[in-house]
Amino acid sequence: MLSYRERCEMASMILAKAREFGADLVGLADVSVLKNGPSESLFPRMKDHSRDRFAERITTGLPHGAVFWEDGAETAIVYAVAHPEEEPEMDWWCGGIDPPGNKKLAAVGKALKEWLNSAWPDMQVWPKLYHVEKGGIYLKEAAYWAGLGCIGRNNLLITPEFGPKLRLRAMLISEKLPQTGPSAFDPCRDCEEYCLKCCPQGAFGEVIYTREETGLDHLPAREGDYFRKLCVDEMTKNENEAEVQVLKQFSDEPLKVTKYCRNCEFACPFGKKPL
Ligand code: B12
């Protein structure tokens, strides 16, 4: 059994290593705090259900939207890779090729897992997949508890460093380490809510969930006015309108390039490069 001091040292080493391997942000969240969070609680009661077709094949054996927690998992290591507006290709899908941002996240995860396995061979490490239905966790909530930022009016994690322009991943470990959050950062409080006005589908136009009806303090987009189905409609439109291009950094072959809408990310004044 490690002492508190040893666990703090271990936490510092992990945070430093994740950055060394390419994470732009990283933090630690207590698994017991993440269990039964608002996303998981709301999921079975969602009215604007529009299921992610990639998540349809549930591999956890649990109901749709329920999180699978490995026995003995104590801490989530949550890490982010910045996806700046100036490098939109980080988020592009070229044919079936993983976007460069996803590849970078995978590389960080692989290097970190290998290092953790060799540094603490007795500790268990579980890299978590993207889709909750395939064993993933609700990443925005994990990132909030790990102190990376807050969940903003656009329903995205907003960080002081990059605003919402980042992508997240997590892995669980069997050691109980001190949580690194949450932080008091809240840029939406005095904001003019540019994100709500820029959605091509008007996905933030109507309150769908209320605190009274759901019994939850935390609702999608804070006020319960994020309409998931309209967001999916826009992303489906993006797929249908994808053009065939030759992008040498992806492939020499002409391939369909899908550029998903990121208006609610880019409209956020936080994390913009100073002019
Ligand atoms: C399924 C999914 C989608 C679906 C449905 C989205 C949804 N929110 O329901 C679709 C395909 C529509 C989608 C769209 C997008 N997505 Co998406 N998506 C996911 C996925 C896999 C799960 C999200 C989910 O199902 N949530 C469950 C529902 C019920 O909850 P919710 O709507 O998020 O609302 C909850 C929270 O807001 C929470 N909450 C609100 N306030 C607070 C406060 C506190 C303190 C706490 C604890 C919680 C909390 O409570 C709400 C429930 O009541 C995650 C990855 C993951 N494994 O987490 C990525 C993820 C959320 N998506 C991401 C992105 C970037 C997008 C898009 C911009 C598209 C794109 N270009 O990639 C849009 C933006 C949509 C938006 N504004 O929310 C990123 C977000 C990064 C960030 N900065 O936050 C994630 C984390 C993936 C990643 N690679 O990093 N997505």
Residues whose N, C-alpha, C, O or C-beta is under 5 A from the ligand:
A	BS01	B12	P38 S39 L42 F43 D52 Y130 H131 V132 G136 I137 Y138 L139 K140 E141 Y144 I151 N154 N155 L156 L157 P164 K165 L166 R167 L168 H218 L219 P220 A221 R222 R228 C231 V232 Y260 C261 R262 C264
